[in-house]
Amino acid sequence: MLPSELSSIIDQSTWGRALSPAERVQVMAATTERRVSAGQGIVSIGDSASHWFGLIDGLAKMSVTAADGRITTLTGASHGAWFGEGSLLRREPFRYDVIALRDCHIAELPRATFEALRQGSLPFNHCLQHLMNARLGLFIGMLRNDRLLAPDARVAACLASLYNPDLAFDPGPRLDLTQAEMALLAGVSRQRANQALQRLHERGLVCLGSRGLQIPDVEALQAYAFESSK
């Protein structure tokens, strides 16, 4: 029997591999699945933090909306990402929206199971600490990028962040990502994103195609984003 998508995302995650056989059985029995259409909310500001969420498939963005309707994208979430642990740990409603940029397949681990793992599994706590440290580093980097980087480097940094193995699975050299989605994730206009991608293409850092983007050398892209911030 082929493994299910749910078992695959758990077994491929760092924290899932750290589970004991009994804990894995507990997680598989408690976790539910949900499908969310593109444009719909996975989580809304004010929602109770009742689950830890995993993105089995799809692409989503975390964002906040000002009173005047302006939307700021905080970060993106791709295949293999887990999110919502901060709200669970603080036992408070979500402070941000999570919107599906395309059709998404979601895993939902209940708070009770999350807490049981946190209380009883030292390896799970180590993985959780590692995840939260990686997320803190991501947001510090994004703050730096927003204040210091030109659009080209911001788009490069956003693309490079999708290759953070501590936050999600390596998507491989081909990114199934449209230029409009890239603009939303980078927090720039679609026109600026298109211009930035074209210039990155001219530098050989990105290959543009009709069905997504190719990253021929992830390390070169990461180095360009890092050097641009100096």
Order of alpha helices (4+ residues) and beta strands (2+ residues): alpha-alpha-alpha-beta-beta-beta-beta-beta-beta-alpha-beta-beta-alpha-alpha-alpha-beta-alpha-alpha-beta-beta-alpha
